[in-house]
Amino acid sequence: MIDTLAGNPLLLLFLVAAIGYPLGRIAVFGTRLGVATVLFAGLAVGALDPRLRLPEIVYLLGLVLFIYPIGLASGPAFFAAFCRRGYRDNALVLAVLIGAFAVAFLLRRLLSLDAPLAAGLFAGSLTNTPALAAAVEVLRAGGATEAVRAQPVVGYSIAYPVGVLGMIVALLIARRLWRVDFAAEAKVLHNVGTVHQELEPRTVEVLRDAATGRPLGEIAAEQGWQVVFTRIEQPAGVEVFGPTSTATWGAQVTMVGTREEVDRVEKFLGRRGERSLDLDRSEIDLRLIFVSSREVAGRSLRELALPARFDAVVARVIRGDVELLPHANTVLELGDRVRVVARHERMDEIQRFFGDSYRSLAEIDVTTFALGLFLGLLVGLVPIPLPGVTVHLGFAGGPLVVGLLLGARGFTGRLFWTMPYTANLTVRQVGLVLFLAGVGTQAGYPFVQTMVRPEGALLFGAGAVITCAAALALLWVGYRLLKIPFSLLSGMLAGLQTQPAVLGFATEQAGSDLPNVGYATVYPTATIAKIVLVQLLLL
């Protein structure tokens, strides 16, 4: 059986995925590890025989398929986040990495470790291959022997597994210790600090002289109301609410907003209506429509001018599992679902305008996807001069940076860079499975062989100390002192570790894309900092 698997990499790949993925659905002490168990399966299978390792191209392909879509999806939120809190988050990660460097330096002295071995432990405990490459390159440039250049690789192979597992365990412990409720966080947070709560419709009867005779949209702007008016009923009948709609005494107006906000509007206008206009579909219809047209996606509601074009109002935008209250500057994305209020006779026309094709949401524009990946890999090859060494962003950093830029850009001419939400998630999932299976099988046998040596347990423990110190410092300071939401903080932890496996676990635990934002915000800083710090350990 081993001979068969060793000679058939695809067979080995799907065996590891078939064993590991179902294990992630098993609850252990009330927690599921999710797709991260593919890594454990890879380690176990790879430990059986040195030939049971997937080709490097498997995990490299998985890495770019996982990282690039994250950049596309996180681009707008990343730049918005950096303006608000990016400097604080990156300063925190940099401080934690300097602390991890200090721990590694102290362990090197206490355990009398060779500098190259300590550098490998540092790179492995923080799972950063560019840092390992920088250490090896510095030794090579300094004329070190082959045996000396192998020491960082040995240290890296010992510490790497605990660098992944330690972070996952730290997240599990911190979540239980602090009783983190991801669902509650998701109700308050979306797209980096935008307040979001459950939306509800309400009909209000206008009984205030100051609210009659003037456009309600004008009054809403003066009062700062965060609601969307959808219908208005007056003696002449029911009509879709428009920018110039005015109310007479006793008019019924329907709006959508958070409970606190509709309470505020109701108190100003009059009182709650005796019936809900949104339940009456005799004249005005309400329909949930998919945004699948590339002519619509990437444009704001102001640009689309739906009231003037169709006498229609978008009452809600549903992105993934989150409902957003739309405003004029809301930019629609492929895969969004919009709840449209309009007259019956205009609905078919509106559906055609938005596309409303579920099938197209699962399709990928191969041209722009491949071109974006090509640009990302090209950027990853560009040499970046740093003190004493030239580094590259590599297979992870290049696609991530380009994905962030293209995701924020949205489209260039007729080239539409972003992907439908469901397609993005699918590609990410496939990429992560490939990456975890590849890395697990590659590290399994060296890890076990090193661990059985007398010094193996000591080196493993040293790597665990560095990993745990970094994880606990970031989580405690971030959550307890800086009050960073745990969903974002878990992504920052994965970014500090520059580890897609930890990000995959954090995203699955959070049940949202918020960890991706934290990851993308600190990843570049963490990568460059570790490349510089690992060289200081060689001095």
C-alpha distance (Angstrom), angle and dihedral (degrees) to the residues before:
residue distance angle dihedral
M1 . . .
I2 3.81 . .
D3 3.80 90.7 .
T4 3.81 90.0 51.6
L5 3.82 93.4 49.5
A6 3.81 92.6 44.5
G7 3.79 90.6 54.5
N8 3.81 95.5 45.1
P9 3.83 112.6 52.9
L10 3.81 93.4 179.9
L11 3.79 90.5 54.5
L12 3.80 89.3 50.2
L13 3.80 91.9 47.9
F14 3.78 95.6 53.4
L15 3.80 92.5 42.7
V16 3.81 90.9 55.8
A17 3.83 91.0 46.4
A18 3.82 92.4 46.5
I19 3.82 91.7 50.5
G20 3.79 98.1 40.6
Y21 3.78 104.6 40.2
P22 3.84 98.2 58.7
L23 3.81 90.3 48.3
G24 3.78 88.5 63.0
R25 3.81 90.0 63.7
I26 3.81 92.7 59.2
A27 3.80 112.8 98.8
V28 3.81 114.8 -131.3
F29 3.82 112.2 -169.4
G30 3.79 87.8 -17.6
T31 3.83 95.0 -52.3
R32 3.80 130.8 103.4
L33 3.79 119.0 -151.2
G34 3.79 92.4 -153.2
V35 3.79 122.2 -166.6
A36 3.84 91.9 -10.4
T37 3.82 88.1 83.1
V38 3.82 88.0 74.1
L39 3.81 85.4 71.3
F40 3.82 91.4 53.6
A41 3.80 91.0 48.8
G42 3.80 89.6 50.7
L43 3.81 91.9 50.8
A44 3.81 91.2 49.3
V45 3.80 95.1 47.6
G46 3.80 93.4 42.4
A47 3.81 90.9 52.0
L48 3.81 91.2 62.8
D49 3.79 96.5 69.7
P50 3.85 135.8 -4.2
R51 3.81 89.8 -124.8
L52 3.81 92.4 60.7
R53 3.77 96.4 88.3
L54 3.76 127.4 115.1
P55 3.82 119.1 -123.9
E56 3.78 115.1 -91.5
I57 3.81 91.1 -114.9
V58 3.83 89.9 67.5
Y59 3.78 96.7 63.0
L60 3.82 92.8 36.0
L61 3.80 89.9 54.9
G62 3.78 90.2 46.1
L63 3.80 90.6 49.2
V64 3.81 95.3 55.0
L65 3.83 92.6 42.1
F66 3.80 88.7 53.6
I67 3.81 100.4 40.4
Y68 3.82 102.1 41.7
P69 3.85 96.6 56.0
I70 3.81 88.7 48.1
G71 3.80 88.7 56.6
L72 3.81 91.6 49.1
A73 3.80 93.0 49.7
S74 3.82 95.1 42.3
G75 3.81 99.4 42.8
P76 3.83 100.5 98.4
A77 3.81 93.1 39.9
F78 3.82 92.2 46.2
F79 3.79 95.2 58.5
A80 3.80 91.8 41.9
A81 3.81 89.3 50.2
F82 3.78 94.4 47.7
C83 3.78 91.1 54.9
R84 3.81 91.1 52.8
R85 3.79 107.2 34.1
G86 3.80 109.4 -11.3
Y87 3.79 95.4 109.3
R88 3.79 92.0 52.4
D89 3.80 93.6 47.6
N90 3.79 94.0 47.3
A91 3.81 91.4 46.9
L92 3.81 89.1 53.1
V93 3.81 92.6 50.4
L94 3.80 91.8 46.7
A95 3.81 91.4 50.7
V96 3.82 91.4 49.6
L97 3.81 91.7 49.6
I98 3.80 91.1 50.8
G99 3.80 87.5 51.2
A100 3.83 90.4 50.6
F101 3.81 88.5 50.5
A102 3.81 89.3 52.9
V103 3.82 90.8 51.4
A104 3.82 91.0 49.4
F105 3.80 91.2 49.2
L106 3.81 91.1 49.3
L107 3.83 91.9 49.4
R108 3.78 90.0 49.4
R109 3.82 89.5 57.4
L110 3.81 97.1 40.5
L111 3.82 95.1 47.6
S112 3.82 95.2 35.8
L113 3.80 91.4 -124.8
D114 3.78 122.3 174.7
A115 3.81 111.6 -106.4
P116 3.84 94.5 -118.2
L117 3.82 90.9 51.3
A118 3.82 91.4 48.9
A119 3.81 89.9 49.5
G120 3.81 89.8 53.1
L121 3.81 91.3 49.3
F122 3.81 90.1 51.2
A123 3.82 92.8 49.7
G124 3.83 92.7 44.4
S125 3.79 96.8 45.4
L126 3.81 87.5 54.2
T127 3.85 91.5 38.6
N128 3.78 96.1 -130.4
T129 3.80 115.8 149.2
P130 3.85 94.5 -176.2
A131 3.81 88.1 58.0
L132 3.80 89.9 51.6
A133 3.80 90.3 48.4
A134 3.81 90.3 50.2
A135 3.82 91.1 52.2
V136 3.80 92.8 49.7
E137 3.81 91.2 46.1
V138 3.81 92.4 52.0
L139 3.82 90.8 50.3
R140 3.80 91.5 47.6
A141 3.81 92.3 49.0
G142 3.81 88.9 49.5
G143 3.81 92.1 55.5
A144 3.83 97.3 -108.4
T145 3.80 118.1 168.7
E146 3.79 121.9 -106.8
A147 3.81 90.5 -105.6
V148 3.80 91.4 55.2
R149 3.82 92.0 46.0
A150 3.82 88.3 54.1
Q151 3.83 93.3 58.3
P152 3.83 96.0 77.6
V153 3.81 89.2 50.4
V154 3.83 91.2 52.2
G155 3.80 91.8 49.1
Y156 3.78 90.7 46.0
S157 3.82 93.9 51.2
I158 3.82 91.3 51.5
A159 3.79 96.5 47.1
Y160 3.80 99.7 37.4
P161 3.84 98.3 78.3
V162 3.79 93.0 48.0
G163 3.80 88.0 45.2
V164 3.80 88.5 62.7
L165 3.80 99.5 35.1
G166 3.80 93.7 42.0
M167 3.78 92.7 57.3
I168 3.79 92.1 47.7
V169 3.81 91.4 49.6
A170 3.81 90.6 47.0
L171 3.81 90.3 54.3
L172 3.80 91.4 49.1
I173 3.82 93.4 49.0
A174 3.81 94.3 45.0
R175 3.79 92.5 48.1
R176 3.81 91.9 52.1
L177 3.80 94.8 40.5
W178 3.80 93.7 51.2
R179 3.83 94.5 33.5
V180 3.77 93.4 -128.2
D181 3.79 114.7 -161.7
F182 3.81 107.2 -156.4
A183 3.80 91.8 -176.7
A184 3.80 91.3 56.9
E185 3.81 90.9 48.0
A186 3.79 91.0 50.8
K187 3.80 90.3 56.1
V188 3.80 90.7 56.2
L189 3.78 100.9 33.5
H190 3.76 131.4 53.7
N191 3.79 129.8 147.7
V192 3.78 94.1 4.3
G193 3.73 110.0 -50.0
T194 3.76 102.2 -16.4
V195 3.78 106.9 140.2
H196 3.77 110.4 -118.0
Q197 3.79 130.0 175.0
E198 3.77 136.5 156.1
L199 3.80 111.3 -61.3
E200 3.77 123.1 -138.6
P201 3.82 135.2 -176.5
R202 3.79 121.3 -126.2
T203 3.78 136.4 179.4
V204 3.81 116.8 -142.4
E205 3.80 129.7 -169.1
V206 3.83 112.9 -135.6
L207 3.82 109.2 -127.7
R208 3.79 101.5 154.2
D209 3.80 123.2 97.8
A210 3.81 92.0 -148.7
A211 3.82 89.2 60.3
T212 3.80 96.7 52.1
G213 3.78 125.1 87.6
R214 3.83 94.6 17.1
P215 3.81 128.5 92.2
L216 3.80 106.5 -93.6
G217 3.80 89.7 -143.8
E218 3.80 88.7 61.6
I219 3.81 91.2 50.0
A220 3.83 90.4 47.7
A221 3.81 90.7 54.4
E222 3.82 91.2 49.8
Q223 3.80 93.1 48.6
G224 3.83 94.9 41.3
W225 3.80 93.8 -125.4
Q226 3.81 114.4 177.8
V227 3.80 96.9 -152.3
V228 3.79 137.7 107.7
F229 3.83 116.7 -130.7
T230 3.80 110.7 -146.7
R231 3.84 110.8 169.3
I232 3.76 137.9 17.6
E233 3.83 126.9 -166.6
Q234 3.80 120.3 -160.4
P235 3.80 133.1 158.4
A236 3.81 89.1 -79.2
G237 3.79 90.9 58.6
V238 3.80 141.1 -99.0
E239 3.79 120.4 -40.3
V240 3.79 138.9 169.6
F241 3.78 110.8 -92.2
G242 3.80 112.9 -106.2
P243 3.82 136.7 -175.1
T244 3.81 91.8 -95.3
S245 3.82 98.1 40.5
T246 3.78 113.0 135.7
A247 3.80 128.3 -169.0
T248 3.79 130.4 -130.9
W249 3.80 123.2 -152.2
G250 3.81 108.3 -71.0
A251 3.83 95.2 16.5
Q252 3.79 116.7 150.8
V253 3.81 116.1 -130.5
T254 3.81 126.7 -173.2
M255 3.79 120.9 -153.5
V256 3.81 140.0 170.7
G257 3.79 125.7 -139.4
T258 3.77 144.7 107.9
R259 3.79 116.3 -50.4
E260 3.81 92.5 -108.9
E261 3.79 92.3 50.4
V262 3.82 97.3 46.9
D263 3.82 88.3 47.6
R264 3.79 88.6 56.0
V265 3.80 93.4 48.7
E266 3.81 91.7 45.8
K267 3.81 91.5 52.4
F268 3.81 90.5 52.6
L269 3.82 98.6 44.1
G270 3.78 101.8 40.0
R271 3.79 128.9 -92.3
R272 3.78 141.8 -29.8
G273 3.79 113.0 -75.2
E274 3.79 120.6 -110.9
R275 3.82 91.5 -124.2
S276 3.81 136.3 25.9
L277 3.78 112.8 -111.2
D278 3.81 91.1 -161.8
L279 3.82 89.6 68.3
D280 3.80 92.1 57.4
R281 3.83 108.4 85.9
S282 3.81 96.6 166.8
E283 3.82 93.9 108.8
I284 3.80 107.8 0.1
D285 3.81 119.8 51.7
L286 3.80 131.0 -157.8
R287 3.80 121.2 -153.0
L288 3.81 137.7 173.8
I289 3.80 109.2 -132.5
F290 3.82 131.3 -174.3
V291 3.80 118.1 -127.2
S292 3.81 102.3 -132.9
S293 3.82 101.5 137.7
R294 3.80 113.8 104.5
E295 3.79 88.1 -152.3
V296 3.80 89.3 64.2
A297 3.82 102.9 35.5
G298 3.78 114.5 87.6
R299 3.81 93.0 29.5
S300 3.77 127.8 104.8
L301 3.79 124.3 -120.0
R302 3.80 88.2 -112.8
E303 3.81 89.9 58.8
L304 3.80 92.3 47.2
A305 3.83 91.4 54.4
L306 3.80 93.8 -160.2
P307 3.84 96.5 173.0
A308 3.80 91.8 56.4
R309 3.81 95.6 38.2
F310 3.80 101.9 41.9
D311 3.81 106.3 3.3
A312 3.81 85.4 -115.2
V313 3.81 138.7 134.5
V314 3.80 130.2 -152.0
A315 3.80 105.0 -136.1
R316 3.83 98.6 -178.8
V317 3.78 140.7 3.8
I318 3.80 115.9 -146.2
R319 3.81 113.3 -159.0
G320 3.77 113.3 -179.3
D321 3.78 104.9 -43.8
V322 3.81 95.8 -26.4
E323 3.80 127.6 94.3
L324 3.80 114.8 -143.7
L325 3.77 127.1 -163.3
P326 3.82 104.0 -127.5
H327 3.77 125.6 -133.9
A328 3.80 134.0 177.6
N329 3.81 93.3 -85.0
T330 3.82 95.7 48.0
V331 3.81 107.7 125.1
L332 3.79 114.1 -148.1
E333 3.80 120.6 -134.7
L334 3.78 132.4 -157.8
G335 3.79 108.0 -87.5
D336 3.81 95.5 28.8
R337 3.78 116.9 133.2
V338 3.78 115.3 -142.5
R339 3.79 124.4 -161.5
V340 3.79 104.3 -141.1
V341 3.81 126.8 -164.6
A342 3.81 114.8 -158.2
R343 3.79 143.2 126.2
H344 3.80 117.5 -69.7
E345 3.78 94.8 -112.9
R346 3.84 92.9 56.2
M347 3.82 98.9 48.8
D348 3.81 98.5 87.0
E349 3.79 90.1 50.7
I350 3.82 90.9 49.2
Q351 3.80 91.6 49.6
R352 3.79 90.9 54.1
F353 3.80 89.8 48.4
F354 3.84 93.5 55.7
G355 3.81 93.0 38.8
D356 3.81 97.0 -128.0
S357 3.81 91.9 -157.0
Y358 3.79 114.3 144.7
R359 3.80 91.4 -173.1
S360 3.80 93.7 59.3
L361 3.80 90.0 54.3
A362 3.80 89.7 67.6
E363 3.79 93.1 50.7
I364 3.79 125.0 94.3
D365 3.78 125.4 -147.4
V366 3.80 94.3 -125.0
T367 3.81 92.7 -166.8
T368 3.80 96.7 58.8
F369 3.82 93.0 35.2
A370 3.81 92.6 53.7
L371 3.80 92.8 41.4
G372 3.81 91.4 51.0
L373 3.81 91.4 49.8
F374 3.81 90.3 47.3
L375 3.80 90.8 53.1
G376 3.81 91.0 45.7
L377 3.80 93.6 51.9
L378 3.80 89.8 45.2
V379 3.81 91.1 53.5
G380 3.80 88.4 48.2
L381 3.82 89.0 60.3
V382 3.81 94.8 52.6
P383 3.84 109.5 110.4
I384 3.81 115.4 -121.4
P385 3.82 113.7 -160.4
L386 3.81 114.3 -137.0
P387 3.82 129.1 169.5
G388 3.80 106.6 -64.4
V389 3.80 97.5 -7.8
T390 3.80 144.5 48.6
V391 3.81 114.9 -129.6
H392 3.80 138.2 -176.5
L393 3.80 132.4 -143.9
G394 3.79 86.9 -127.0
F395 3.79 132.0 -167.6
A396 3.80 93.1 -36.0
G397 3.80 104.8 36.9
G398 3.81 98.2 43.5
P399 3.83 97.6 53.1
L400 3.81 90.4 41.8
V401 3.82 94.2 53.4
V402 3.81 93.6 44.6
G403 3.81 90.8 44.6
L404 3.81 90.8 53.4
L405 3.80 92.0 50.1
L406 3.80 95.4 45.1
G407 3.81 92.4 42.8
A408 3.79 90.4 54.0
R409 3.81 90.7 45.2
G410 3.80 92.9 50.3
F411 3.78 98.4 -168.7
T412 3.80 141.2 5.3
G413 3.78 113.1 -152.0
R414 3.79 104.8 -53.0
L415 3.81 93.7 -17.0
F416 3.80 109.5 102.3
W417 3.81 109.3 -161.9
T418 3.80 103.3 -175.6
M419 3.80 123.7 83.1
P420 3.81 131.1 -136.5
Y421 3.80 110.0 -90.4
T422 3.81 95.8 -115.9
A423 3.81 93.5 45.5
N424 3.80 90.2 49.3
L425 3.81 91.5 53.8
T426 3.81 92.3 47.6
V427 3.80 94.6 51.0
R428 3.81 90.4 46.8
Q429 3.80 91.9 51.5
V430 3.80 93.5 50.1
G431 3.79 91.5 46.1
L432 3.79 93.2 50.1
V433 3.80 92.9 50.6
L434 3.81 90.7 51.1
F435 3.79 91.7 48.1
L436 3.80 95.9 47.8
A437 3.79 93.9 45.6
G438 3.81 91.8 48.5
V439 3.81 96.3 46.5
G440 3.81 92.6 43.8
T441 3.79 95.8 53.0
Q442 3.81 91.9 43.8
A443 3.82 93.8 52.9
G444 3.82 100.0 36.0
Y445 3.82 102.4 83.9
P446 3.86 98.7 38.4
F447 3.78 89.6 47.6
V448 3.82 94.6 53.9
Q449 3.80 93.6 42.2
T450 3.78 92.2 52.1
M451 3.78 93.0 45.4
V452 3.82 93.1 58.0
R453 3.79 91.5 59.1
P454 3.83 118.0 93.6
E455 3.81 93.3 -111.9
G456 3.80 93.5 42.7
A457 3.80 97.3 87.4
L458 3.81 91.2 46.9
L459 3.79 92.8 52.4
F460 3.80 91.3 43.5
G461 3.81 89.6 53.0
A462 3.80 91.3 48.8
G463 3.79 90.9 52.9
A464 3.80 90.5 47.5
V465 3.81 90.7 53.4
I466 3.81 91.8 53.8
T467 3.81 92.4 46.4
C468 3.80 95.2 46.6
A469 3.80 93.4 45.2
A470 3.81 91.1 54.1
A471 3.81 94.0 44.1
L472 3.79 96.7 47.0
A473 3.80 93.7 44.2
L474 3.81 93.4 51.9
L475 3.80 95.3 43.6
W476 3.80 96.1 45.0
V477 3.80 97.1 44.3
G478 3.80 93.6 40.0
Y479 3.79 98.3 45.7
R480 3.80 103.9 29.4
L481 3.80 101.7 33.7
L482 3.81 106.8 24.3
K483 3.83 94.7 31.6
I484 3.80 93.7 -135.0
P485 3.82 110.1 170.3
F486 3.80 109.9 -103.2
S487 3.81 93.9 -125.4
L488 3.81 90.8 59.3
L489 3.80 92.1 38.7
S490 3.79 92.8 54.1
G491 3.82 88.4 56.0
M492 3.80 89.6 49.0
L493 3.81 88.7 52.9
A494 3.80 89.6 53.4
G495 3.82 88.6 47.3
L496 3.80 91.9 50.4
Q497 3.80 86.6 51.7
T498 3.85 90.6 41.4
Q499 3.79 82.9 -140.9
P500 3.83 121.8 145.7
A501 3.83 91.2 -167.7
V502 3.81 91.0 60.9
L503 3.81 90.1 45.0
G504 3.79 91.0 51.7
F505 3.79 90.3 51.6
A506 3.82 92.8 45.9
T507 3.81 92.6 49.2
E508 3.79 92.5 49.2
Q509 3.81 92.1 48.2
A510 3.81 93.4 47.5
G511 3.80 93.7 46.1
S512 3.82 90.7 -143.2
D513 3.81 142.1 74.2
L514 3.81 94.0 -107.0
P515 3.85 94.1 102.5
N516 3.82 88.0 58.3
V517 3.80 89.8 60.8
G518 3.81 92.3 51.8
Y519 3.81 90.2 47.0
A520 3.80 94.9 50.6
T521 3.81 92.6 45.5
V522 3.81 96.2 60.2
Y523 3.82 104.0 23.6
P524 3.84 98.3 94.2
T525 3.81 93.4 47.1
A526 3.80 92.2 47.2
T527 3.81 93.2 49.6
I528 3.80 95.8 50.2
A529 3.81 93.5 41.9
K530 3.81 92.8 53.6
I531 3.80 91.9 48.1
V532 3.80 90.3 55.1
L533 3.83 96.7 41.1
V534 3.80 95.3 49.7
Q535 3.79 89.3 59.1
L536 3.79 91.4 54.0
L537 3.81 88.5 59.4
L538 3.80 88.6 60.8
L539 3.79 93.3 58.8
